[in-house]
Every structure is written in C-alpha cells, then in structure tokens.
C-alpha cells in the first residue's frame, strides 16, 4: 500500500512539473499527459487498496 501511494505522489509531482512546462511551451500532448498523470496520482493517493 505504501508503494502504491508513493507511485501516486510521484505521478502527481511529475504532472505538476509538466504543468509548469505547459506555461513555457504550449503543446497538446503535454496537456494530455498532465491530465493522465494527475488522474493517476489522485487515484493512487486517495485509494485504500
């Protein structure tokens, strides 16, 4: 369970870094990856598996 939360935390912060990258250079693929990683991070952090 701790590893699952760690993966979620890592995915969340990767998405946060990509969000900052989006403000510097606008790319549609970056936006999709941000949304995917934010969703993955939220699901991993907030689940009770």
Buried (B, 14 or more C-beta within 10 A) or exposed (E): EEEBBEBBEBBBEBBBEBBEBBEEEEEEEBEEBBEEBBEBBBEBBEEEE
